[in-house]
Amino acid sequence: MRGLIRPALLLPLLLVAACDGREESAIDNIANGANSTQVENNVRAEAMALMEPLNPPAPGTPGGLPVDPAPIAEGSIEPDSAQGAAQVVQGYYGLLEEKRFEDAQDLWNPEGAIGAQDDAHFEARFRGFSEIHANIGAPSEPDGAAGSVYVTVPVQVYGRIAANGKPFYTLRQVVLRRVDDVPGSTEEQKRWHIESIGAYVPPPATDEAANGAEAAKAISMTDGMARKTP
């Protein structure tokens, strides 16, 4: 039964490949001895190349990451620093990109609802995407509370929707937590773990930024129209 179904699934792909003007069509490949699996993979790769390219918005533009005015210092990064937390986030989305969902889940707080979820349910969260990528923004300053340290990292997530190949772009923020050298805490508890991932919330404007915005309004009533956020 499986052998009967496969050619039927392959036929639309062959027709697409044969109609786009390429010199070497899928039918030519079969005539030259390629098996159906090879042809199907080749056609899929060529179809992906024809899709709308992924082009996430640039930093500082609507949909883009916030611009970080302070450059990241060169040199080694301390694992328990804010940059160490950002590295965990980078690793997390790298694992999702490689579809290593079980390893990605290990970076969550194991005592939280998502960290304790069974593997199948965690993987199902990403079933609707054929590709997942991310750009990582600058982390916040560490914030301590009740023996714990928290850092928030903005992330621009982008990729393709599995059903139609359309690109998607979204801004998220990842909150990470670690135990701050509390007596009796384990090395595992002292490492950064993901506590939550939600919609990106811009930090409150400083007095200097607010004063600058007021000055801009005074220059032209239409200035704000050019800077609408989505």
MARKOLGU-154245 format. One line per field, with one value per atom (N, C-alpha, C, CB): residue in one letter; atom name; x, y, z negated. Coordinates in Angstrom, 1 decimal. Glycine has a CB too. Layout:
# residues N
res <- [A ...]
atom <- [CA ...]
xx <- [X ...]
yy <- [Y ...]
zz <- [Z ...]
//
This chain:
# residues 230
res <- [M M M M R R R R G G G G L L L L I I I I R R R R P P P P A A A A L L L L L L L L L L L L P P P P L L L L L L L L L L L L V V V V A A A A A A A A C C C C D D D D G G G G R R R R E E E E E E E E S S S S A A A A I I I I D D D D N N N N I I I I A A A A N N N N G G G G A A A A N N N N S S S S T T T T Q Q Q Q V V V V E E E E N N N N N N N N V V V V R R R R A A A A E E E E A A A A M M M M A A A A L L L L M M M M E E E E P P P P L L L L N N N N P P P P P P P P A A A A P P P P G G G G T T T T P P P P G G G G G G G G L L L L P P P P V V V V D D D D P P P P A A A A P P P P I I I I A A A A E E E E G G G G S S S S I I I I E E E E P P P P D D D D S S S S A A A A Q Q Q Q G G G G A A A A A A A A Q Q Q Q V V V V V V V V Q Q Q Q G G G G Y Y Y Y Y Y Y Y G G G G L L L L L L L L E E E E E E E E K K K K R R R R F F F F E E E E D D D D A A A A Q Q Q Q D D D D L L L L W W W W N N N N P P P P E E E E G G G G A A A A I I I I G G G G A A A A Q Q Q Q D D D D D D D D A A A A H H H H F F F F E E E E A A A A R R R R F F F F R R R R G G G G F F F F S S S S E E E E I I I I H H H H A A A A N N N N I I I I G G G G A A A A P P P P S S S S E E E E P P P P D D D D G G G G A A A A A A A A G G G G S S S S V V V V Y Y Y Y V V V V T T T T V V V V P P P P V V V V Q Q Q Q V V V V Y Y Y Y G G G G R R R R I I I I A A A A A A A A N N N N G G G G K K K K P P P P F F F F Y Y Y Y T T T T L L L L R R R R Q Q Q Q V V V V V V V V L L L L R R R R R R R R V V V V D D D D D D D D V V V V P P P P G G G G S S S S T T T T E E E E E E E E Q Q Q Q K K K K R R R R W W W W H H H H I I I I E E E E S S S S I I I I G G G G A A A A Y Y Y Y V V V V P P P P P P P P P P P P A A A A T T T T D D D D E E E E A A A A A A A A N N N N G G G G A A A A E E E E A A A A A A A A K K K K A A A A I I I I S S S S M M M M T T T T D D D D G G G G M M M M A A A A R R R R K K K K T T T T P P P P]
atom <- [N CA C CB N CA C CB N CA C CB N CA C CB N CA C CB N CA C CB N CA C CB N CA C CB N CA C CB N CA C CB N CA C CB N CA C CB N CA C CB N CA C CB N CA C CB N CA C CB N CA C CB N CA C CB N CA C CB N CA C CB N CA C CB N CA C CB N CA C CB N CA C CB N CA C CB N CA C CB N CA C CB N CA C CB N CA C CB N CA C CB N CA C CB N CA C CB N CA C CB N CA C CB N CA C CB N CA C CB N CA C CB N CA C CB N CA C CB N CA C CB N CA C CB N CA C CB N CA C CB N CA C CB N CA C CB N CA C CB N CA C CB N CA C CB N CA C CB N CA C CB N CA C CB N CA C CB N CA C CB N CA C CB N CA C CB N CA C CB N CA C CB N CA C CB N CA C CB N CA C CB N CA C CB N CA C CB N CA C CB N CA C CB N CA C CB N CA C CB N CA C CB N CA C CB N CA C CB N CA C CB N CA C CB N CA C CB N CA C CB N CA C CB N CA C CB N CA C CB N CA C CB N CA C CB N CA C CB N CA C CB N CA C CB N CA C CB N CA C CB N CA C CB N CA C CB N CA C CB N CA C CB N CA C CB N CA C CB N CA C CB N CA C CB N CA C CB N CA C CB N CA C CB N CA C CB N CA C CB N CA C CB N CA C CB N CA C CB N CA C CB N CA C CB N CA C CB N CA C CB N CA C CB N CA C CB N CA C CB N CA C CB N CA C CB N CA C CB N CA C CB N CA C CB N CA C CB N CA C CB N CA C CB N CA C CB N CA C CB N CA C CB N CA C CB N CA C CB N CA C CB N CA C CB N CA C CB N CA C CB N CA C CB N CA C CB N CA C CB N CA C CB N CA C CB N CA C CB N CA C CB N CA C CB N CA C CB N CA C CB N CA C CB N CA C CB N CA C CB N CA C CB N CA C CB N CA C CB N CA C CB N CA C CB N CA C CB N CA C CB N CA C CB N CA C CB N CA C CB N CA C CB N CA C CB N CA C CB N CA C CB N CA C CB N CA C CB N CA C CB N CA C CB N CA C CB N CA C CB N CA C CB N CA C CB N CA C CB N CA C CB N CA C CB N CA C CB N CA C CB N CA C CB N CA C CB N CA C CB N CA C CB N CA C CB N CA C CB N CA C CB N CA C CB N CA C CB N CA C CB N CA C CB N CA C CB N CA C CB N CA C CB N CA C CB N CA C CB N CA C CB N CA C CB N CA C CB N CA C CB N CA C CB N CA C CB N CA C CB N CA C CB N CA C CB N CA C CB N CA C CB N CA C CB N CA C CB N CA C CB N CA C CB N CA C CB N CA C CB N CA C CB N CA C CB N CA C CB N CA C CB N CA C CB N CA C CB N CA C CB N CA C CB N CA C CB N CA C CB N CA C CB N CA C CB N CA C CB N CA C CB N CA C CB N CA C CB N CA C CB N CA C CB N CA C CB N CA C CB N CA C CB N CA C CB N CA C CB N CA C CB N CA C CB N CA C CB N CA C CB N CA C CB N CA C CB N CA C CB N CA C CB N CA C CB N CA C CB N CA C CB]
xx <- [0.8 0.0 0.9 -0.9 2.0 2.8 3.4 3.9 3.8 4.4 3.4 4.9 2.1 1.1 0.8 -0.2 0.9 0.6 1.7 0.4 3.0 4.1 4.1 5.4 3.9 3.9 2.9 3.8 1.7 0.6 1.0 -0.7 1.7 2.2 3.2 2.7 4.0 5.1 4.7 6.2 3.6 3.1 3.0 1.8 2.3 2.2 3.6 1.4 4.6 5.9 6.6 6.7 6.4 7.0 6.4 6.7 5.1 4.5 5.0 2.9 5.2 5.7 7.1 5.7 7.9 9.3 9.4 10.1 8.4 8.5 8.0 7.7 7.3 6.6 7.4 5.2 8.5 9.1 10.3 9.6 10.5 11.5 12.9 11.5 13.1 14.5 14.8 14.6 16.1 16.6 16.4 18.0 16.8 16.7 15.5 18.1 14.5 13.2 13.3 12.1 12.3 12.2 12.1 11.0 11.3 11.2 12.5 10.1 13.3 14.6 15.5 15.4 15.4 16.1 15.7 15.9 14.4 14.0 14.5 12.4 14.4 14.9 16.4 14.6 17.1 18.6 18.9 19.3 17.9 18.2 18.0 19.5 17.6 17.4 16.2 17.3 16.2 15.0 14.1 15.4 12.8 11.8 12.1 10.5 12.8 13.2 14.1 13.8 15.2 16.1 15.4 17.2 14.5 13.8 13.0 13.0 12.3 11.4 12.2 10.6 13.3 14.2 14.7 15.4 15.1 15.6 14.5 16.2 13.3 12.2 11.9 11.0 11.9 11.5 12.6 11.5 13.9 14.9 14.8 16.3 14.4 14.2 13.0 14.1 11.9 10.7 11.0 9.6 11.8 12.2 13.0 13.0 13.8 14.6 13.7 15.6 12.5 11.6 10.7 10.8 10.7 9.9 10.3 9.8 9.4 9.7 10.9 8.5 12.0 13.1 12.8 14.3 13.5 13.3 14.1 13.8 13.5 14.1 13.6 13.8 14.1 13.6 13.9 14.2 13.0 13.2 14.5 12.1 15.2 16.5 16.3 17.2 17.3 17.2 16.9 18.5 16.0 15.6 14.5 16.8 14.0 12.8 11.7 13.1 10.4 9.3 9.4 8.0 9.3 9.4 10.9 9.0 11.8 13.2 13.6 14.1 14.7 15.2 15.6 16.4 15.5 16.0 17.5 15.7 17.9 19.3 20.0 19.5 21.1 21.8 22.9 22.4 22.9 23.9 25.3 23.4 25.3 26.6 27.1 26.4 28.3 28.9 29.3 30.1 29.2 29.5 31.0 28.9 31.5 33.0 33.5 33.3 34.7 35.3 35.9 36.4 36.2 36.8 35.8 37.2 36.3 35.4 34.2 36.3 33.1 31.9 31.7 30.7 31.5 31.2 29.8 31.3 29.8 28.5 27.4 28.7 27.7 26.6 26.3 27.0 26.9 26.6 25.4 27.8 25.0 23.8 24.1 23.5 25.4 25.8 25.7 27.1 26.0 25.9 24.5 26.5 23.6 22.1 21.8 21.3 22.3 22.0 22.5 22.6 23.7 24.2 23.3 25.6 22.7 21.7 20.5 21.2 20.1 19.0 19.4 18.5 20.6 21.1 21.2 22.5 21.7 21.8 20.4 22.5 19.4 18.0 17.5 17.1 17.5 17.0 17.8 16.9 19.1 19.9 19.5 21.4 19.1 18.6 17.2 18.5 16.4 15.1 15.3 14.2 16.3 16.6 17.0 17.7 17.7 18.2 17.2 19.5 16.0 14.9 15.3 14.4 16.2 16.7 15.8 18.2 14.5 13.6 13.8 12.2 14.2 14.5 15.6 14.8 16.7 17.8 17.4 19.0 16.5 16.1 15.2 15.2 14.4 13.6 14.4 12.6 15.6 16.4 16.9 17.6 16.8 17.3 16.2 17.7 15.0 13.9 14.1 12.5 13.5 13.5 12.8 12.7 13.5 12.8 11.6 13.9 11.5 10.4 9.2 10.8 9.4 8.3 7.4 8.8 6.2 5.2 5.8 4.0 6.6 7.1 8.3 7.5 9.1 10.3 9.9 11.2 8.8 8.4 7.4 7.7 7.1 6.2 6.8 5.8 6.0 6.5 7.0 5.5 8.0 8.7 7.7 9.7 6.8 5.9 5.1 4.9 4.6 3.8 4.7 3.1 6.0 6.9 7.2 8.2 7.5 7.8 6.6 8.2 5.4 4.2 4.0 2.9 4.6 4.5 5.1 5.3 6.0 6.7 6.4 8.2 5.3 4.9 4.4 3.8 4.0 3.4 4.5 2.5 5.8 6.8 7.8 7.6 8.1 9.1 10.5 8.8 10.6 11.9 11.8 12.6 12.8 12.8 14.2 12.3 14.3 15.6 15.4 16.1 16.5 16.3 17.5 16.1 17.3 18.4 18.2 18.3 19.3 19.3 19.7 20.2 18.9 19.2 20.1 18.0 20.3 21.2 20.4 21.7 20.9 20.2 20.1 20.9 19.1 18.9 20.0 17.5 20.0 20.9 20.3 21.1 21.1 20.6 19.8 21.7 18.7 17.8 17.6 16.4 18.0 18.0 16.7 19.1 16.2 15.0 15.0 13.7 14.9 14.8 15.7 13.3 17.0 18.0 18.1 17.7 17.3 17.4 17.8 16.0 18.4 18.7 18.0 20.3 17.4 16.7 17.3 15.2 17.2 17.7 16.7 19.1 16.4 15.4 16.2 14.3 16.0 16.7 15.7 17.6 15.7 14.8 15.3 14.7 14.3 14.6 13.7 14.4 14.3 13.5 13.5 14.2 12.3 12.1 11.5 11.2 12.0 11.5 11.7 12.2 11.0 11.0 10.0 11.0 9.5 8.4 7.3 9.0 6.1 4.9 4.9 3.6 4.8 4.8 3.7 4.8 2.6 1.4 1.6 0.1 2.2 2.2 3.6 1.2 4.6 5.9 6.1 6.3 5.0 5.1 6.1 3.7 6.8 7.7 6.8 8.6 7.4 6.8 7.9 6.0 7.5 8.4 7.7 9.0 8.4 7.8 8.9 6.9 8.6 9.5 9.0 9.6 9.9 9.6 10.7 9.6 10.4 11.4 11.5 11.1 12.7 13.0 13.4 14.0 12.8 13.2 13.9 11.9 15.1 15.9 16.2 17.3 16.4 16.6 17.7 15.3 18.4 19.4 19.4 20.8 19.8 20.0 21.3 20.0 21.2 22.4 23.2 21.9 24.0 24.9 24.3 26.1 23.1 22.4 23.1 20.9 23.4 24.0 23.1 24.2 23.8 23.1 22.6 22.0 22.7 22.2 23.2 22.0 22.7 23.5 24.0 22.6 25.0 25.6 24.5 26.8 23.6 22.5 21.6 21.7 21.3 20.4 21.1 20.0 22.4 23.2 23.3 24.5 22.9 23.0 21.7 23.2 21.8 20.7 19.7 21.1 18.4 17.4 16.3 16.8 15.6 14.5 13.3 14.1 12.7 11.5 10.3 11.6 10.4 9.2 9.6 8.2 8.8 8.9 7.6 9.4 7.6 6.4 6.6 5.7 5.5 5.6 6.6 4.3 7.3 8.3 7.7 9.2 8.2 7.7 8.8 7.1 8.8 9.9 10.1 9.6 11.3 11.6 11.0 13.1 10.7 10.1 11.1 9.7 10.6 11.5 12.1 10.7 13.4 14.1 13.6 15.6 13.9 13.5 14.2 14.0 15.4 16.1 15.4 17.6 15.0 14.3 13.0 14.2 12.3 10.9 11.1 10.3 12.1 12.3 12.6 13.4 13.4 13.7 12.4 14.7 11.5 10.3 9.4 9.5 9.4 8.6 9.2 8.6 10.5 11.1 10.8 12.6 10.8 10.5 9.1 10.7 8.1 6.7 6.6 5.8 7.4 7.4 7.9 8.2 8.7 9.3 8.2 10.5 7.5 6.5 5.4 7.2 4.2 3.0 3.0 1.7 3.7 3.6 4.7 3.5 5.7 6.9 6.5 7.8 5.5 5.1 4.5 4.2 3.9 3.2 4.2 2.5 5.5 6.5 7.1 7.6 6.8 7.4 6.3 8.2 5.3 4.2 4.8 3.0 4.5 4.9 3.7 5.3 4.0 2.9 2.0 3.5]
yy <- [-1.2 0.0 1.2 0.0 1.2 2.4 2.7 2.1 1.7 1.9 2.5 0.6 2.3 2.8 4.3 2.0 4.6 6.0 7.0 6.1 6.5 7.5 8.2 6.7 7.4 8.1 9.2 7.2 8.9 9.9 11.2 9.3 11.0 12.2 12.9 11.8 12.2 12.8 13.5 11.8 13.1 13.7 15.2 13.1 15.8 17.3 18.0 17.8 17.4 17.9 17.9 17.2 16.8 16.6 17.6 15.2 17.9 18.8 20.2 18.8 20.6 21.9 22.1 22.1 21.0 21.1 21.2 19.9 20.5 20.4 21.7 19.2 22.5 23.7 24.9 23.8 24.9 26.2 26.6 26.2 25.8 26.2 25.7 27.7 24.9 24.4 23.4 23.8 23.4 22.5 21.0 22.8 20.8 19.4 19.2 19.0 18.7 18.5 17.3 18.5 17.1 15.9 14.7 16.0 14.8 13.6 13.2 13.9 14.2 13.9 13.2 15.2 13.6 12.9 11.4 13.6 11.2 9.8 9.0 9.7 9.6 8.9 8.6 9.8 9.4 9.2 8.3 10.6 7.7 6.7 7.1 6.2 8.3 8.8 8.1 10.3 7.7 7.1 8.2 6.2 7.8 8.8 9.6 8.1 9.0 9.7 10.8 8.8 10.6 11.6 12.7 11.0 12.4 13.4 14.3 12.8 13.6 14.3 15.3 13.3 14.9 15.7 16.9 15.0 16.7 17.7 18.8 17.1 18.3 19.2 20.0 18.4 19.4 20.1 21.2 19.2 20.9 21.9 23.1 21.3 22.7 23.8 24.6 23.2 24.0 24.7 25.7 23.8 25.2 26.1 27.3 25.3 27.1 28.2 29.3 27.7 28.9 29.8 30.5 29.1 30.1 30.7 32.2 29.9 32.9 34.2 34.1 34.9 34.9 34.8 35.3 35.6 34.7 35.2 36.5 34.1 37.5 38.8 39.5 39.7 39.1 39.7 41.2 39.0 42.0 43.5 43.8 44.1 44.8 45.2 45.8 46.2 45.7 46.4 47.9 46.2 48.3 49.7 50.0 50.5 49.0 49.2 48.5 48.8 48.8 48.1 46.6 48.6 45.8 44.4 43.9 43.9 44.9 44.5 44.6 45.4 44.0 44.1 45.5 43.2 45.9 47.2 47.4 47.5 48.6 48.9 49.0 50.1 48.2 48.3 49.3 46.9 50.4 51.5 51.1 52.7 50.1 49.7 48.4 49.4 48.5 47.3 46.3 47.7 45.0 43.9 43.8 42.6 43.8 43.7 42.4 43.9 42.5 41.2 40.4 41.6 39.2 38.3 37.3 39.2 36.5 35.4 35.9 34.4 35.1 35.5 34.6 35.3 35.2 34.5 33.8 35.4 32.5 31.8 32.3 30.3 32.9 33.4 34.9 33.2 35.5 36.9 37.0 37.5 38.2 38.5 38.0 40.0 38.1 37.6 36.1 38.1 35.5 34.0 33.6 33.6 34.4 34.1 34.2 35.0 35.2 35.4 34.2 36.7 33.7 32.5 31.3 32.2 31.2 30.1 30.2 30.0 31.5 31.7 31.4 33.2 31.8 31.5 30.0 32.2 29.3 27.8 27.2 27.3 27.7 27.2 27.3 28.0 28.5 28.6 27.9 30.1 27.7 26.9 25.4 27.0 24.9 23.5 23.4 23.1 24.4 24.4 24.4 25.6 25.2 25.2 23.8 26.3 23.1 21.8 20.7 21.5 21.1 20.2 19.2 19.4 19.6 18.8 19.3 19.0 18.9 19.4 19.0 19.1 17.7 17.2 18.0 15.7 18.2 19.0 20.5 19.0 21.0 22.4 22.5 22.9 21.5 21.5 21.4 20.3 20.8 20.7 22.0 19.8 23.1 24.4 25.2 25.2 24.6 25.2 24.8 24.7 25.6 25.2 23.8 26.3 22.8 21.5 21.4 20.5 22.3 22.3 23.1 22.9 23.8 24.6 23.7 25.7 24.3 23.5 23.0 24.3 23.9 23.5 22.6 24.8 22.9 22.0 20.6 22.6 20.5 19.1 18.4 19.3 19.1 18.5 17.3 19.6 16.4 15.2 15.6 14.1 14.9 15.2 15.4 14.2 14.6 14.7 16.0 13.5 16.4 17.6 18.8 17.8 18.8 19.9 20.0 19.7 18.9 18.9 19.4 17.5 19.1 19.5 21.0 18.9 21.7 23.2 23.7 23.8 23.0 23.5 22.8 23.4 22.0 21.2 22.1 20.2 23.3 24.1 24.9 25.1 24.7 25.5 24.5 26.3 24.8 24.0 24.5 24.0 25.8 26.4 27.3 27.2 27.3 28.2 28.8 27.5 30.2 30.8 32.0 31.4 32.5 33.6 34.5 33.1 35.8 36.8 37.2 38.0 37.2 37.4 38.8 36.4 39.5 40.9 41.0 41.7 42.2 42.5 42.2 43.9 41.4 41.1 42.3 40.0 42.2 43.3 43.1 43.2 44.1 43.9 42.9 45.3 42.1 41.1 41.8 40.3 41.1 41.6 40.6 42.1 40.9 39.9 40.0 40.0 38.8 38.8 37.4 39.0 37.5 36.3 35.2 35.8 35.5 34.5 34.0 33.3 34.7 34.3 35.5 33.8 35.3 36.3 36.1 36.4 37.2 37.1 38.0 37.6 37.6 38.4 38.2 37.9 39.3 39.2 39.4 40.3 38.6 38.7 38.8 37.4 39.9 40.0 39.1 41.5 38.6 37.7 38.0 36.2 38.0 38.1 36.7 39.1 36.1 34.8 34.8 33.9 34.0 34.0 32.7 35.1 32.4 31.1 31.0 30.0 29.7 29.4 28.6 28.7 28.9 28.1 26.9 29.0 25.7 24.5 24.3 23.3 24.8 24.5 25.2 25.0 26.4 27.1 27.7 28.2 27.5 28.0 29.5 27.7 30.2 31.6 32.0 32.2 33.1 33.5 34.1 34.6 34.0 34.6 35.3 33.6 36.4 37.2 37.6 38.4 37.5 37.9 38.3 36.8 39.2 39.6 39.0 41.2 38.3 37.7 38.1 36.1 37.8 38.0 36.7 39.2 36.4 35.2 35.6 34.3 35.1 35.4 34.2 35.8 34.4 33.3 33.6 33.2 32.5 32.6 31.6 32.3 32.0 31.1 31.4 31.3 30.5 30.7 31.4 29.4 32.4 33.3 32.9 34.8 31.8 31.3 31.2 32.2 30.7 30.4 29.2 30.2 29.2 28.1 26.8 28.3 25.7 24.5 24.3 24.4 25.4 25.2 24.4 26.6 23.7 22.8 23.6 21.6 23.0 23.7 23.8 22.8 22.8 22.9 24.1 21.6 24.3 25.4 26.8 25.4 26.8 28.1 28.4 28.0 27.5 27.7 28.5 26.4 29.2 29.9 28.8 30.9 29.0 28.2 29.1 27.2 28.7 29.5 29.4 29.1 30.5 30.5 30.8 31.6 31.7 31.9 32.6 32.9 32.5 33.1 33.8 32.2 35.1 35.8 36.9 36.3 37.7 38.8 39.8 39.4 40.4 41.4 42.7 41.8 43.1 44.4 45.3 44.1 46.5 47.4 48.0 48.6 48.2 48.8 50.2 48.8 50.6 52.0 53.0 52.2 54.0 55.1 55.9 56.1 56.2 57.0 58.5 56.9 59.3 60.7 61.4 61.4 61.0 61.6 61.3 61.2 60.0 59.6 60.3 58.1 60.4 61.0 62.5 60.9 63.2 64.6 64.7 65.2 63.8 63.8 63.6 62.8 62.8 62.6 63.8 61.4 64.5 65.7 66.8 66.2 66.9 67.8 67.5 67.9 66.2 65.9 66.3 64.4 66.1 66.4 67.9 66.1 68.7 70.2 70.6 70.8 69.8 70.2 70.0 69.3 69.0 68.7 67.8 68.1 68.2 67.4 66.1 68.2 66.0 64.7 63.8 65.1 64.2 63.3 61.9 64.0 61.9 60.6 59.6 60.8 60.2 59.4 58.5 60.2 58.9 58.1 57.1 59.1 57.0 56.1 55.2 56.9 54.9 54.1 52.7 54.0 52.1 50.7 49.8 50.6 48.6 47.7 47.3 46.3]
zz <- [0.0 0.0 0.0 -1.2 -0.7 -0.8 0.5 -1.9 1.3 2.6 3.6 3.2 3.4 4.3 3.9 4.1 2.7 2.3 2.6 0.8 2.6 2.7 4.1 2.5 5.2 6.5 6.6 7.6 6.0 6.0 5.3 5.4 4.2 3.5 4.2 2.1 5.0 5.7 7.0 6.1 7.6 8.8 8.8 9.2 7.8 7.8 7.8 6.7 7.1 7.0 8.4 6.0 9.1 10.4 11.4 10.9 11.3 12.2 11.9 12.0 10.6 10.3 10.9 8.8 10.7 11.2 12.7 10.6 13.3 14.8 15.5 15.3 14.7 15.4 15.1 14.9 14.4 14.1 15.0 12.7 16.1 17.1 16.8 17.1 15.8 15.5 16.6 14.1 17.0 18.0 17.6 18.4 16.3 15.9 15.0 15.1 15.4 14.7 13.9 15.7 13.0 12.2 13.0 11.2 14.1 15.0 15.6 16.1 16.0 16.5 15.5 16.9 14.2 13.2 13.1 11.8 13.1 13.0 14.2 12.9 15.4 16.6 16.5 17.9 15.8 15.7 14.5 15.5 13.9 12.9 11.4 13.1 11.1 9.7 9.2 9.6 7.9 7.3 6.9 6.1 6.5 6.2 5.0 6.0 4.0 2.8 3.1 1.8 3.9 4.3 5.0 5.2 5.9 6.7 5.8 7.8 4.9 4.0 3.1 3.1 2.6 1.8 2.6 1.2 3.9 4.7 5.0 6.0 5.3 5.6 4.4 6.1 3.2 2.0 1.8 0.8 2.0 1.8 2.8 1.9 4.0 5.0 4.7 6.4 4.2 3.8 2.7 3.5 1.7 0.6 1.1 -0.4 2.1 2.6 3.3 3.6 3.8 4.4 3.4 5.4 2.2 1.2 0.9 -0.1 0.3 -0.2 -1.2 -0.8 -0.9 -1.8 -3.2 -1.3 -4.2 -5.6 -5.7 -6.6 -6.2 -6.3 -7.6 -5.1 -8.7 -10.0 -10.1 -11.2 -10.6 -10.7 -11.5 -11.4 -11.0 -11.6 -13.0 -10.7 -13.9 -15.2 -15.1 -16.0 -16.0 -16.0 -15.1 -15.6 -14.3 -13.4 -14.0 -11.9 -13.5 -14.1 -13.8 -13.4 -14.9 -14.8 -15.1 -13.5 -15.2 -15.4 -16.8 -14.6 -17.2 -18.5 -18.9 -18.7 -20.2 -20.6 -20.3 -22.1 -20.0 -19.8 -21.1 -18.9 -21.3 -22.6 -22.4 -22.9 -23.2 -23.0 -23.6 -23.7 -24.4 -25.0 -24.3 -26.5 -23.7 -23.0 -24.1 -22.2 -23.7 -24.5 -24.7 -24.0 -25.9 -26.1 -25.6 -27.6 -25.0 -24.5 -25.7 -23.5 -25.4 -26.4 -26.9 -27.6 -27.8 -28.3 -29.1 -29.2 -29.0 -29.7 -30.9 -28.7 -32.0 -33.3 -33.2 -34.5 -33.4 -33.3 -34.1 -33.7 -35.3 -36.2 -35.9 -37.6 -34.9 -34.5 -33.7 -33.8 -33.4 -32.5 -31.1 -32.4 -30.6 -29.3 -29.3 -28.9 -30.5 -30.6 -30.4 -31.9 -30.9 -30.7 -29.3 -31.6 -28.6 -27.1 -26.3 -26.6 -26.7 -26.0 -26.2 -26.6 -27.3 -27.5 -26.6 -29.0 -26.4 -25.5 -24.0 -25.6 -23.7 -22.4 -22.1 -22.2 -23.1 -23.0 -22.9 -24.2 -23.6 -23.6 -22.2 -24.6 -21.6 -20.2 -19.2 -19.9 -19.4 -18.5 -18.6 -18.9 -19.7 -19.8 -19.1 -21.3 -19.3 -18.6 -17.1 -19.0 -16.6 -15.2 -14.7 -14.9 -15.5 -15.1 -15.4 -15.8 -16.0 -16.3 -17.4 -15.1 -18.3 -19.4 -20.6 -19.7 -20.6 -21.5 -23.0 -21.1 -23.1 -24.5 -25.1 -24.4 -24.4 -24.9 -25.2 -24.0 -24.4 -24.6 -25.9 -23.4 -26.1 -27.3 -28.6 -27.3 -28.5 -29.7 -30.2 -29.4 -29.4 -29.8 -30.6 -28.6 -30.6 -31.5 -32.9 -30.9 -33.8 -35.2 -35.3 -36.1 -35.8 -35.9 -36.8 -36.3 -37.7 -38.6 -38.1 -40.0 -37.0 -36.4 -35.5 -35.6 -35.1 -34.4 -33.0 -34.1 -32.3 -31.0 -31.2 -30.2 -32.2 -32.4 -32.8 -33.4 -33.5 -33.9 -32.9 -35.3 -31.8 -30.9 -30.2 -29.8 -29.8 -29.1 -27.7 -29.0 -27.2 -25.9 -24.8 -25.6 -24.6 -23.5 -23.5 -23.5 -24.6 -24.7 -24.5 -26.1 -24.9 -24.7 -23.2 -25.5 -22.6 -21.1 -20.3 -20.7 -20.8 -20.0 -19.9 -20.7 -20.8 -20.8 -19.5 -22.0 -18.9 -17.7 -16.4 -17.9 -16.5 -15.3 -14.2 -15.7 -14.5 -13.4 -12.6 -14.0 -12.9 -12.3 -11.6 -13.3 -10.3 -9.6 -9.9 -8.1 -10.2 -10.6 -11.8 -9.4 -12.7 -13.8 -13.9 -15.1 -13.9 -14.1 -15.1 -12.7 -15.6 -16.5 -16.5 -18.0 -16.8 -17.1 -18.5 -16.1 -19.2 -20.7 -21.0 -21.4 -21.8 -22.2 -23.4 -22.3 -23.9 -25.0 -26.3 -25.1 -27.3 -28.5 -29.4 -29.2 -30.3 -31.3 -32.4 -31.9 -33.3 -34.4 -35.4 -35.1 -36.0 -37.0 -38.1 -37.6 -38.4 -39.5 -40.5 -38.9 -41.8 -42.8 -43.6 -43.8 -44.1 -45.0 -45.7 -44.1 -47.0 -47.9 -47.5 -47.8 -47.4 -47.2 -45.7 -48.0 -44.8 -43.4 -42.6 -42.9 -41.4 -40.5 -39.2 -40.2 -38.6 -37.4 -36.3 -37.6 -35.1 -33.9 -32.8 -33.5 -32.1 -31.0 -29.7 -31.1 -28.7 -27.4 -26.3 -27.2 -25.5 -24.4 -23.2 -23.9 -22.5 -21.4 -20.2 -21.8 -19.0 -17.8 -17.2 -16.8 -17.3 -16.7 -15.3 -17.7 -14.4 -13.1 -12.4 -12.2 -11.4 -10.7 -9.7 -11.7 -9.5 -8.5 -9.2 -7.3 -8.7 -9.1 -8.3 -9.0 -9.0 -8.3 -7.2 -9.3 -7.5 -6.6 -5.2 -7.3 -5.2 -3.9 -3.6 -4.0 -4.4 -4.1 -4.3 -2.8 -4.8 -5.0 -6.1 -5.3 -6.0 -7.1 -8.3 -6.6 -9.5 -10.6 -11.4 -11.5 -12.1 -12.9 -14.2 -12.1 -15.3 -16.5 -17.5 -17.1 -18.4 -19.5 -20.7 -19.6 -21.4 -22.7 -23.7 -22.5 -25.0 -26.0 -26.9 -26.8 -27.2 -28.0 -29.4 -27.3 -30.4 -31.8 -32.3 -32.7 -32.8 -33.4 -34.8 -32.6 -35.6 -37.0 -37.4 -37.8 -38.5 -39.1 -40.6 -38.5 -41.4 -42.8 -43.1 -43.6 -43.9 -44.2 -45.4 -44.4 -45.2 -46.2 -47.6 -46.3 -47.6 -48.9 -49.5 -48.7 -50.8 -51.5 -51.3 -53.0 -50.9 -50.6 -49.2 -51.6 -48.4 -47.0 -46.2 -46.3 -45.2 -44.3 -43.1 -43.8 -42.5 -41.3 -40.2 -40.7 -40.1 -39.1 -39.4 -39.1 -40.6 -41.0 -40.7 -42.5 -40.8 -40.5 -39.1 -41.2 -38.2 -36.7 -36.3 -36.0 -35.2 -34.6 -34.0 -33.5 -34.4 -33.8 -33.3 -34.8 -32.2 -31.7 -32.6 -30.3 -33.1 -33.9 -33.1 -35.0 -32.1 -31.3 -29.9 -32.0 -28.9 -27.7 -27.3 -26.5 -27.1 -26.8 -25.8 -28.0 -25.5 -24.6 -25.1 -24.4 -24.2 -24.5 -25.1 -23.3 -26.2 -26.9 -26.9 -28.3 -26.2 -26.3 -27.7 -25.3 -28.0 -29.4 -29.5 -29.7 -30.7 -30.8 -30.4 -32.3 -29.8 -29.2 -30.4 -28.3 -30.2 -31.2 -31.1 -31.1 -32.1 -32.1 -30.9 -33.4 -30.6 -29.4 -28.1 -29.4 -28.0 -26.8 -26.7 -26.7 -27.8 -27.8 -27.4 -29.2 -27.9 -27.6 -26.1 -28.4 -25.6 -24.1 -23.3 -23.8 -23.8 -23.0 -23.0 -23.6 -24.2 -24.3 -23.3 -25.7 -23.3 -22.4 -20.9 -22.6 -20.6 -19.2 -18.8 -19.0 -19.8 -19.5 -19.3 -20.7 -20.0 -19.8 -18.4 -20.9 -17.8 -16.5 -15.4 -16.2 -15.4 -14.3 -14.8 -13.1 -14.5 -14.9 -14.2 -14.6 -13.0 -12.3 -12.5 -10.8 -13.3 -13.6 -14.0 -14.6 -14.9 -15.5 -14.5 -16.6 -13.4 -12.4 -11.7 -11.4 -11.6 -10.9 -11.8 -10.4 -13.1 -14.0 -14.7 -15.1 -14.0 -14.6 -14.8 -13.7 -15.9 -16.2 -15.9 -17.7 -15.5 -15.1 -16.3 -14.6]
//
